[in-house]
């Protein structure tokens, strides 16, 4: 499956919710068949995509937002500069959030009102635990009140530090890996 017709971008019929840059090199082979069904490939339990730039990273965030449900917790894993906050910017835009999205590295948590046609989604909580010392620091600012709650979608950067708080919750793991200066591999596990 190298070269030839399989290296060109796929032609996607109108009405399908597939990322505009989707091509076979961007999709894990086991997701190949799902790419042609009339629903988003991102509802599958596993997906990999290569993004070439910030705009594609934001576009993927927007696409993922269409499959979110209340109580979802998105755990973002990856090095500094891997594209986690850029992904959140795209996701937030798709949820109707117009405020500037900044990583809450120093504030630990930012809360946004969702303005979308999905009435079950009311609040986006963006948490960054990079500078966090213990889980208790996050409990002290009330983050635990949002995790997995109805009407709330929570995004956590650096979730390794608070795994005890998200046990037995609806977690979607998203891994960001540097491939080159601008190219990233993003892996999503439901």
Buried (B, 14 or more C-beta within 10 A) or exposed (E): EEEEEEEEEBEBEEEBBBBEBBBBEBBBEEBBEBBEEEEBBBBBEEBBBBBBBBEBBBBBBBBBBBBBEBBBBBBBBBEEEBBBBBBBBBBBBBBBBEEEBBBBBEEBBBBBEBEBEBEEBBBBBBBBBEEBEEBEBBEEEEBBEBBBBEEBBBBBBBBEBBEEBBEEBBBBBBBBBBEEEEEBBBBBBB
